[in-house]
Amino acid sequence: MIDRSRMGRLNRQRGNSFERETAKKHGGRRTGMYGGPEDVTVDGLFKIQTKVGTMFSNKYWGWIKKIDVKAGEVPYLVIGDAPGPGVQRRVMVIMDERDWLDVKEKAYGSTTEDEV
């Protein structure tokens, strides 16, 4: 039988750890513990919501990895829904975090924790 309190505690610890890891990589500070919708804030630039666990889409990952790129090119995936007439389409961009950190550094300079 599953100990629900232990499972919840471990899930919360995993989520908190992922928030700390993300804040460090992105040069931000962890704000999720204060109850807002964002988990990490990168001052004046970004607000980040983190999720770790079963929500990872292998389908999306596979589509990104199939893109044939040359040096200097960055692959990313654009996903949109088909809501029907009169309803605005929702669209999101998905890319490998390592590529995003490279793009962000080129655009904004280094914002990693070690160099801020």
N, CA, C and O atoms as a GROMACS GRO file, in nm:
protein
  464
    1MET      N    1   0.083  -0.119   0.000
    1MET     CA    2   0.000   0.000   0.000
    1MET      C    3   0.088   0.125   0.000
    1MET      O    4   0.193   0.127   0.064
    2ILE      N    5   0.045   0.229  -0.071
    2ILE     CA    6   0.121   0.353  -0.084
    2ILE      C    7   0.096   0.442   0.037
    2ILE      O    8  -0.018   0.468   0.074
    3ASP      N    9   0.204   0.490   0.097
    3ASP     CA   10   0.195   0.587   0.206
    3ASP      C   11   0.178   0.725   0.142
    3ASP      O   12   0.276   0.786   0.097
    4ARG      N   13   0.056   0.774   0.139
    4ARG     CA   14   0.024   0.899   0.070
    4ARG      C   15   0.100   1.019   0.125
    4ARG      O   16   0.141   1.106   0.048
    5SER      N   17   0.118   1.026   0.255
    5SER     CA   18   0.188   1.141   0.312
    5SER      C   19   0.335   1.140   0.270
    5SER      O   20   0.393   1.244   0.242
    6ARG      N   21   0.395   1.022   0.265
    6ARG     CA   22   0.534   1.011   0.220
    6ARG      C   23   0.546   1.047   0.072
    6ARG      O   24   0.637   1.119   0.032
    7MET      N   25   0.453   0.997  -0.009
    7MET     CA   26   0.454   1.025  -0.153
    7MET      C   27   0.440   1.176  -0.177
    7MET      O   28   0.511   1.233  -0.261
    8GLY      N   29   0.349   1.240  -0.105
    8GLY     CA   30   0.330   1.384  -0.119
    8GLY      C   31   0.454   1.462  -0.078
    8GLY      O   32   0.493   1.558  -0.145
    9ARG      N   33   0.516   1.420   0.031
    9ARG     CA   34   0.637   1.486   0.080
    9ARG      C   35   0.750   1.473  -0.022
    9ARG      O   36   0.822   1.570  -0.049
   10LEU      N   37   0.768   1.355  -0.079
   10LEU     CA   38   0.873   1.333  -0.178
   10LEU      C   39   0.847   1.413  -0.306
   10LEU      O   40   0.940   1.468  -0.365
   11ASN      N   41   0.721   1.419  -0.348
   11ASN     CA   42   0.686   1.499  -0.466
   11ASN      C   43   0.716   1.647  -0.443
   11ASN      O   44   0.770   1.715  -0.530
   12ARG      N   45   0.680   1.696  -0.324
   12ARG     CA   46   0.705   1.836  -0.290
   12ARG      C   47   0.856   1.864  -0.288
   12ARG      O   48   0.901   1.966  -0.337
   13GLN      N   49   0.933   1.771  -0.229
   13GLN     CA   50   1.078   1.788  -0.225
   13GLN      C   51   1.138   1.790  -0.366
   13GLN      O   52   1.226   1.870  -0.395
   14ARG      N   53   1.088   1.701  -0.453
   14ARG     CA   54   1.137   1.698  -0.592
   14ARG      C   55   1.106   1.829  -0.661
   14ARG      O   56   1.191   1.884  -0.731
   15GLY      N   57   0.985   1.880  -0.643
   15GLY     CA   58   0.947   2.007  -0.704
   15GLY      C   59   1.030   2.123  -0.652
   15GLY      O   60   1.074   2.207  -0.730
   16ASN      N   61   1.052   2.129  -0.521
   16ASN     CA   62   1.132   2.236  -0.462
   16ASN      C   63   1.276   2.231  -0.512
   16ASN      O   64   1.336   2.334  -0.542
   17SER      N   65   1.331   2.111  -0.522
   17SER     CA   66   1.467   2.093  -0.572
   17SER      C   67   1.478   2.141  -0.716
   17SER      O   68   1.576   2.205  -0.754
   18PHE      N   69   1.377   2.108  -0.798
   18PHE     CA   70   1.378   2.149  -0.938
   18PHE      C   71   1.368   2.301  -0.950
   18PHE      O   72   1.432   2.361  -1.037
   19GLU      N   73   1.290   2.364  -0.864
   19GLU     CA   74   1.281   2.511  -0.863
   19GLU      C   75   1.419   2.572  -0.831
   19GLU      O   76   1.461   2.667  -0.897
   20ARG      N   77   1.488   2.518  -0.731
   20ARG     CA   78   1.621   2.569  -0.695
   20ARG      C   79   1.720   2.551  -0.810
   20ARG      O   80   1.797   2.641  -0.841
   21GLU      N   81   1.717   2.433  -0.873
   21GLU     CA   82   1.806   2.403  -0.986
   21GLU      C   83   1.779   2.500  -1.101
   21GLU      O   84   1.872   2.552  -1.162
   22THR      N   85   1.651   2.524  -1.131
   22THR     CA   86   1.613   2.614  -1.240
   22THR      C   87   1.657   2.757  -1.208
   22THR      O   88   1.710   2.826  -1.295
   23ALA      N   89   1.635   2.802  -1.086
   23ALA     CA   90   1.675   2.938  -1.047
   23ALA      C   91   1.826   2.956  -1.066
   23ALA      O   92   1.870   3.060  -1.116
   24LYS      N   93   1.903   2.858  -1.026
   24LYS     CA   94   2.049   2.867  -1.039
   24LYS      C   95   2.091   2.872  -1.186
   24LYS      O   96   2.172   2.957  -1.224
   25LYS      N   97   2.037   2.782  -1.269
   25LYS     CA   98   2.073   2.777  -1.411
   25LYS      C   99   2.035   2.904  -1.485
   25LYS      O  100   2.107   2.948  -1.575
   26HIS      N  101   1.921   2.964  -1.449
   26HIS     CA  102   1.868   3.077  -1.523
   26HIS      C  103   1.906   3.212  -1.462
   26HIS      O  104   1.867   3.317  -1.513
   27GLY      N  105   1.983   3.208  -1.353
   27GLY     CA  106   2.029   3.332  -1.292
   27GLY      C  107   1.917   3.407  -1.221
   27GLY      O  108   1.920   3.530  -1.212
   28GLY      N  109   1.820   3.335  -1.172
   28GLY     CA  110   1.708   3.399  -1.105
   28GLY      C  111   1.702   3.364  -0.959
   28GLY      O  112   1.795   3.306  -0.903
   29ARG      N  113   1.591   3.399  -0.898
   29ARG     CA  114   1.570   3.363  -0.758
   29ARG      C  115   1.440   3.287  -0.746
   29ARG      O  116   1.343   3.313  -0.818
   30ARG      N  117   1.438   3.194  -0.657
   30ARG     CA  118   1.322   3.110  -0.635
   30ARG      C  119   1.216   3.190  -0.562
   30ARG      O  120   1.241   3.243  -0.454
   31THR      N  121   1.096   3.198  -0.620
   31THR     CA  122   0.987   3.274  -0.560
   31THR      C  123   0.865   3.188  -0.536
   31THR      O  124   0.766   3.236  -0.481
   32GLY      N  125   0.869   3.063  -0.575
   32GLY     CA  126   0.754   2.973  -0.564
   32GLY      C  127   0.708   2.951  -0.422
   32GLY      O  128   0.590   2.924  -0.400
   33MET      N  129   0.798   2.961  -0.327
   33MET     CA  130   0.761   2.934  -0.189
   33MET      C  131   0.675   3.045  -0.129
   33MET      O  132   0.624   3.030  -0.017
   34TYR      N  133   0.658   3.157  -0.201
   34TYR     CA  134   0.576   3.267  -0.153
   34TYR      C  135   0.433   3.262  -0.205
   34TYR      O  136   0.353   3.352  -0.177
   35GLY      N  137   0.399   3.159  -0.280
   35GLY     CA  138   0.261   3.136  -0.319
   35GLY      C  139   0.216   3.194  -0.451
   35GLY      O  140   0.099   3.181  -0.486
   36GLY      N  141   0.304   3.260  -0.525
   36GLY     CA  142   0.265   3.314  -0.654
   36GLY      C  143   0.263   3.206  -0.761
   36GLY      O  144   0.309   3.094  -0.737
   37PRO      N  145   0.208   3.238  -0.879
   37PRO     CA  146   0.203   3.138  -0.986
   37PRO      C  147   0.340   3.108  -1.047
   37PRO      O  148   0.359   3.000  -1.104
   38GLU      N  149   0.434   3.202  -1.036
   38GLU     CA  150   0.568   3.176  -1.090
   38GLU      C  151   0.654   3.113  -0.981
   38GLU      O  152   0.638   3.142  -0.863
   39ASP      N  153   0.746   3.027  -1.024
   39ASP     CA  154   0.836   2.959  -0.931
   39ASP      C  155   0.972   3.027  -0.924
   39ASP      O  156   1.038   3.024  -0.820
   40VAL      N  157   1.014   3.089  -1.036
   40VAL     CA  158   1.145   3.153  -1.044
   40VAL      C  159   1.127   3.287  -1.114
   40VAL      O  160   1.052   3.298  -1.211
   41THR      N  161   1.196   3.389  -1.064
   41THR     CA  162   1.195   3.520  -1.126
   41THR      C  163   1.337   3.557  -1.164
   41THR      O  164   1.428   3.549  -1.082
   42VAL      N  165   1.356   3.598  -1.289
   42VAL     CA  166   1.483   3.651  -1.336
   42VAL      C  167   1.460   3.801  -1.351
   42VAL      O  168   1.389   3.844  -1.442
   43ASP      N  169   1.519   3.879  -1.261
   43ASP     CA  170   1.489   4.021  -1.246
   43ASP      C  171   1.470   4.096  -1.377
   43ASP      O  172   1.561   4.103  -1.460
   44GLY      N  173   1.352   4.152  -1.394
   44GLY     CA  174   1.322   4.236  -1.509
   44GLY      C  175   1.316   4.165  -1.642
   44GLY      O  176   1.295   4.230  -1.745
   45LEU      N  177   1.334   4.034  -1.644
   45LEU     CA  178   1.338   3.963  -1.771
   45LEU      C  179   1.232   3.856  -1.783
   45LEU      O  180   1.152   3.857  -1.878
   46PHE      N  181   1.230   3.762  -1.688
   46PHE     CA  182   1.146   3.644  -1.704
   46PHE      C  183   1.079   3.603  -1.574
   46PHE      O  184   1.132   3.627  -1.465
   47LYS      N  185   0.964   3.542  -1.587
   47LYS     CA  186   0.896   3.473  -1.477
   47LYS      C  187   0.878   3.330  -1.525
   47LYS      O  188   0.827   3.307  -1.635
   48ILE      N  189   0.920   3.234  -1.446
   48ILE     CA  190   0.927   3.094  -1.489
   48ILE      C  191   0.837   3.008  -1.400
   48ILE      O  192   0.842   3.017  -1.278
   49GLN      N  193   0.756   2.926  -1.463
   49GLN     CA  194   0.678   2.823  -1.394
   49GLN      C  195   0.748   2.690  -1.422
   49GLN      O  196   0.776   2.659  -1.537
   50THR      N  197   0.777   2.613  -1.319
   50THR     CA  198   0.846   2.485  -1.337
   50THR      C  199   0.751   2.370  -1.311
   50THR      O  200   0.661   2.379  -1.227
   51LYS      N  201   0.772   2.262  -1.382
   51LYS     CA  202   0.702   2.136  -1.360
   51LYS      C  203   0.804   2.025  -1.378
   51LYS      O  204   0.886   2.030  -1.470
   52VAL      N  205   0.801   1.926  -1.292
   52VAL     CA  206   0.892   1.814  -1.304
   52VAL      C  207   0.812   1.686  -1.279
   52VAL      O  208   0.727   1.681  -1.190
   53GLY      N  209   0.841   1.584  -1.356
   53GLY     CA  210   0.772   1.456  -1.336
   53GLY      C  211   0.703   1.408  -1.463
   53GLY      O  212   0.760   1.413  -1.572
   54THR      N  213   0.582   1.362  -1.448
   54THR     CA  214   0.514   1.291  -1.556
   54THR      C  215   0.464   1.380  -1.669
   54THR      O  216   0.419   1.328  -1.771
   55MET      N  217   0.471   1.512  -1.654
   55MET     CA  218   0.419   1.600  -1.759
   55MET      C  219   0.515   1.612  -1.877
   55MET      O  220   0.480   1.674  -1.977
   56PHE      N  221   0.634   1.555  -1.870
   56PHE     CA  222   0.732   1.565  -1.977
   56PHE      C  223   0.682   1.490  -2.099
   56PHE      O  224   0.645   1.373  -2.089
   57SER      N  225   0.681   1.555  -2.214
   57SER     CA  226   0.630   1.493  -2.335
   57SER      C  227   0.743   1.436  -2.420
   57SER      O  228   0.822   1.510  -2.478
   58ASN      N  229   0.750   1.304  -2.428
   58ASN     CA  230   0.848   1.240  -2.515
   58ASN      C  231   0.816   1.266  -2.661
   58ASN      O  232   0.906   1.266  -2.746
   59LYS      N  233   0.690   1.286  -2.692
   59LYS     CA  234   0.650   1.316  -2.829
   59LYS      C  235   0.713   1.449  -2.873
   59LYS      O  236   0.774   1.456  -2.980
   60TYR      N  237   0.699   1.553  -2.791
   60TYR     CA  238   0.759   1.684  -2.824
   60TYR      C  239   0.910   1.674  -2.832
   60TYR      O  240   0.972   1.729  -2.923
   61TRP      N  241   0.969   1.605  -2.735
   61TRP     CA  242   1.115   1.589  -2.732
   61TRP      C  243   1.164   1.521  -2.860
   61TRP      O  244   1.264   1.562  -2.920
   62GLY      N  245   1.094   1.418  -2.902
   62GLY     CA  246   1.131   1.348  -3.024
   62GLY      C  247   1.123   1.436  -3.147
   62GLY      O  248   1.210   1.430  -3.234
   63TRP      N  249   1.018   1.518  -3.156
   63TRP     CA  250   1.004   1.608  -3.269
   63TRP      C  251   1.118   1.710  -3.274
   63TRP      O  252   1.170   1.740  -3.382
   64ILE      N  253   1.157   1.763  -3.158
   64ILE     CA  254   1.268   1.860  -3.155
   64ILE      C  255   1.398   1.792  -3.197
   64ILE      O  256   1.475   1.849  -3.274
   65LYS      N  257   1.422   1.673  -3.146
   65LYS     CA  258   1.548   1.603  -3.176
   65LYS      C  259   1.559   1.559  -3.322
   65LYS      O  260   1.669   1.534  -3.371
   66LYS      N  261   1.446   1.548  -3.393
   66LYS     CA  262   1.450   1.509  -3.534
   66LYS      C  263   1.493   1.625  -3.625
   66LYS      O  264   1.530   1.602  -3.740
   67ILE      N  265   1.488   1.748  -3.575
   67ILE     CA  266   1.522   1.864  -3.658
   67ILE      C  267   1.671   1.862  -3.688
   67ILE      O  268   1.754   1.855  -3.597
   68ASP      N  269   1.705   1.869  -3.816
   68ASP     CA  270   1.845   1.868  -3.860
   68ASP      C  271   1.897   2.012  -3.856
   68ASP      O  272   1.854   2.096  -3.935
   69VAL      N  273   1.990   2.040  -3.765
   69VAL     CA  274   2.042   2.176  -3.751
   69VAL      C  275   2.190   2.181  -3.787
   69VAL      O  276   2.263   2.083  -3.771
   70LYS      N  277   2.231   2.296  -3.836
   70LYS     CA  278   2.371   2.322  -3.865
   70LYS      C  279   2.427   2.409  -3.753
   70LYS      O  280   2.352   2.459  -3.669
   71ALA      N  281   2.558   2.427  -3.751
   71ALA     CA  282   2.622   2.508  -3.647
   71ALA      C  283   2.556   2.645  -3.640
   71ALA      O  284   2.533   2.711  -3.741
   72GLY      N  285   2.525   2.686  -3.518
   72GLY     CA  286   2.465   2.818  -3.497
   72GLY      C  287   2.313   2.821  -3.504
   72GLY      O  288   2.252   2.920  -3.465
   73GLU      N  289   2.251   2.715  -3.554
   73GLU     CA  290   2.105   2.710  -3.562
   73GLU      C  291   2.048   2.651  -3.433
   73GLU      O  292   2.112   2.568  -3.368
   74VAL      N  293   1.929   2.694  -3.398
   74VAL     CA  294   1.865   2.647  -3.276
   74VAL      C  295   1.729   2.586  -3.311
   74VAL      O  296   1.642   2.654  -3.365
   75PRO      N  297   1.711   2.457  -3.281
   75PRO     CA  298   1.582   2.395  -3.308
   75PRO      C  299   1.480   2.427  -3.198
   75PRO      O  300   1.514   2.424  -3.080
   76TYR      N  301   1.358   2.456  -3.238
   76TYR     CA  302   1.251   2.466  -3.141
   76TYR      C  303   1.120   2.426  -3.205
   76TYR      O  304   1.107   2.423  -3.327
   77LEU      N  305   1.024   2.395  -3.120
   77LEU     CA  306   0.896   2.343  -3.163
   77LEU      C  307   0.788   2.445  -3.130
   77LEU      O  308   0.785   2.499  -3.020
   78VAL      N  309   0.700   2.472  -3.226
   78VAL     CA  310   0.587   2.561  -3.203
   78VAL      C  311   0.461   2.475  -3.207
   78VAL      O  312   0.432   2.411  -3.308
   79ILE      N  313   0.386   2.475  -3.098
   79ILE     CA  314   0.264   2.394  -3.085
   79ILE      C  315   0.146   2.489  -3.072
   79ILE      O  316   0.147   2.579  -2.988
   80GLY      N  317   0.045   2.469  -3.154
   80GLY     CA  318  -0.077   2.549  -3.144
   80GLY      C  319  -0.199   2.459  -3.142
   80GLY      O  320  -0.196   2.346  -3.190
   81ASP      N  321  -0.307   2.512  -3.087
   81ASP     CA  322  -0.430   2.435  -3.088
   81ASP      C  323  -0.518   2.480  -3.205
   81ASP      O  324  -0.486   2.577  -3.274
   82ALA      N  325  -0.629   2.411  -3.225
   82ALA     CA  326  -0.724   2.444  -3.331
   82ALA      C  327  -0.860   2.466  -3.265
   82ALA      O  328  -0.945   2.377  -3.266
   83PRO      N  329  -0.882   2.586  -3.208
   83PRO     CA  330  -1.000   2.608  -3.125
   83PRO      C  331  -1.131   2.627  -3.201
   83PRO      O  332  -1.238   2.614  -3.143
   84GLY      N  333  -1.123   2.656  -3.328
   84GLY     CA  334  -1.246   2.677  -3.404
   84GLY      C  335  -1.271   2.826  -3.429
   84GLY      O  336  -1.197   2.911  -3.379
   85PRO      N  337  -1.373   2.856  -3.506
   85PRO     CA  338  -1.400   2.994  -3.547
   85PRO      C  339  -1.429   3.084  -3.426
   85PRO      O  340  -1.501   3.046  -3.333
   86GLY      N  341  -1.373   3.205  -3.430
   86GLY     CA  342  -1.401   3.305  -3.329
   86GLY      C  343  -1.326   3.289  -3.198
   86GLY      O  344  -1.346   3.369  -3.107
   87VAL      N  345  -1.240   3.189  -3.188
   87VAL     CA  346  -1.164   3.168  -3.065
   87VAL      C  347  -1.016   3.179  -3.099
   87VAL      O  348  -0.968   3.113  -3.192
   88GLN      N  349  -0.945   3.262  -3.024
   88GLN     CA  350  -0.804   3.283  -3.053
   88GLN      C  351  -0.721   3.157  -3.026
   88GLN      O  352  -0.737   3.090  -2.924
   89ARG      N  353  -0.634   3.129  -3.119
   89ARG     CA  354  -0.544   3.013  -3.108
   89ARG      C  355  -0.444   3.034  -2.994
   89ARG      O  356  -0.392   3.144  -2.977
   90ARG      N  357  -0.416   2.928  -2.917
   90ARG     CA  358  -0.310   2.930  -2.817
   90ARG      C  359  -0.187   2.866  -2.879
   90ARG      O  360  -0.196   2.763  -2.946
   91VAL      N  361  -0.072   2.927  -2.857
   91VAL     CA  362   0.053   2.878  -2.916
   91VAL      C  363   0.162   2.884  -2.810
   91VAL      O  364   0.172   2.980  -2.734
   92MET      N  365   0.245   2.780  -2.808
   92MET     CA  366   0.362   2.783  -2.721
   92MET      C  367   0.484   2.735  -2.796
   92MET      O  368   0.475   2.660  -2.893
   93VAL      N  369   0.600   2.781  -2.750
   93VAL     CA  370   0.728   2.746  -2.810
   93VAL      C  371   0.801   2.656  -2.709
   93VAL      O  372   0.806   2.685  -2.590
   94ILE      N  373   0.855   2.546  -2.760
   94ILE     CA  374   0.924   2.450  -2.675
   94ILE      C  375   1.064   2.429  -2.732
   94ILE      O  376   1.081   2.407  -2.852
   95MET      N  377   1.164   2.436  -2.644
   95MET     CA  378   1.301   2.411  -2.689
   95MET      C  379   1.382   2.349  -2.576
   95MET      O  380   1.342   2.355  -2.460
   96ASP      N  381   1.493   2.291  -2.610
   96ASP     CA  382   1.585   2.233  -2.514
   96ASP      C  383   1.637   2.346  -2.424
   96ASP      O  384   1.674   2.452  -2.474
   97GLU      N  385   1.640   2.322  -2.294
   97GLU     CA  386   1.684   2.426  -2.200
   97GLU      C  387   1.826   2.473  -2.230
   97GLU      O  388   1.855   2.592  -2.216
   98ARG      N  389   1.914   2.383  -2.270
   98ARG     CA  390   2.052   2.424  -2.300
   98ARG      C  391   2.056   2.523  -2.415
   98ARG      O  392   2.131   2.620  -2.412
   99ASP      N  393   1.973   2.499  -2.518
   99ASP     CA  394   1.965   2.593  -2.630
   99ASP      C  395   1.908   2.727  -2.584
   99ASP      O  396   1.956   2.833  -2.623
  100TRP      N  397   1.804   2.721  -2.499
  100TRP     CA  398   1.744   2.844  -2.448
  100TRP      C  399   1.847   2.927  -2.369
  100TRP      O  400   1.853   3.049  -2.386
  101LEU      N  401   1.927   2.861  -2.284
  101LEU     CA  402   2.026   2.934  -2.206
  101LEU      C  403   2.129   3.000  -2.296
  101LEU      O  404   2.175   3.110  -2.267
  102ASP      N  405   2.167   2.933  -2.406
  102ASP     CA  406   2.259   2.994  -2.504
  102ASP      C  407   2.196   3.116  -2.570
  102ASP      O  408   2.260   3.220  -2.582
  103VAL      N  409   2.072   3.103  -2.613
  103VAL     CA  410   2.002   3.214  -2.679
  103VAL      C  411   1.986   3.330  -2.581
  103VAL      O  412   2.010   3.445  -2.618
  104LYS      N  413   1.948   3.300  -2.459
  104LYS     CA  414   1.929   3.404  -2.358
  104LYS      C  415   2.060   3.478  -2.329
  104LYS      O  416   2.061   3.600  -2.314
  105GLU      N  417   2.169   3.403  -2.321
  105GLU     CA  418   2.298   3.466  -2.295
  105GLU      C  419   2.338   3.560  -2.409
  105GLU      O  420   2.389   3.669  -2.385
  106LYS      N  421   2.313   3.517  -2.533
  106LYS     CA  422   2.346   3.602  -2.648
  106LYS      C  423   2.260   3.729  -2.650
  106LYS      O  424   2.308   3.836  -2.686
  107ALA      N  425   2.136   3.716  -2.610
  107ALA     CA  426   2.044   3.831  -2.614
  107ALA      C  427   2.062   3.925  -2.495
  107ALA      O  428   2.055   4.046  -2.511
  108TYR      N  429   2.084   3.870  -2.377
  108TYR     CA  430   2.084   3.951  -2.254
  108TYR      C  431   2.216   3.950  -2.180
  108TYR      O  432   2.230   4.016  -2.078
  109GLY      N  433   2.314   3.876  -2.231
  109GLY     CA  434   2.437   3.859  -2.156
  109GLY      C  435   2.420   3.749  -2.054
  109GLY      O  436   2.310   3.695  -2.038
  110SER      N  437   2.525   3.716  -1.986
  110SER     CA  438   2.517   3.607  -1.889
  110SER      C  439   2.437   3.649  -1.769
  110SER      O  440   2.458   3.756  -1.712
  111THR      N  441   2.343   3.563  -1.730
  111THR     CA  442   2.265   3.588  -1.610
  111THR      C  443   2.270   3.468  -1.516
  111THR      O  444   2.185   3.453  -1.429
  112THR      N  445   2.370   3.383  -1.534
  112THR     CA  446   2.378   3.267  -1.446
  112THR      C  447   2.423   3.312  -1.308
  112THR      O  448   2.489   3.414  -1.294
  113GLU      N  449   2.387   3.234  -1.207
  113GLU     CA  450   2.416   3.270  -1.069
  113GLU      C  451   2.564   3.294  -1.044
  113GLU      O  452   2.599   3.382  -0.966
  114ASP      N  453   2.651   3.219  -1.110
  114ASP     CA  454   2.793   3.230  -1.086
  114ASP      C  455   2.851   3.363  -1.136
  114ASP      O  456   2.954   3.409  -1.086
  115GLU      N  457   2.786   3.425  -1.236
  115GLU     CA  458   2.843   3.543  -1.297
  115GLU      C  459   2.764   3.670  -1.271
  115GLU      O  460   2.801   3.777  -1.320
  116VAL      N  461   2.655   3.662  -1.195
  116VAL     CA  462   2.575   3.782  -1.167
  116VAL      C  463   2.641   3.861  -1.057
  116VAL      O  464   2.590   3.966  -1.018
   0.00000   0.00000   0.00000
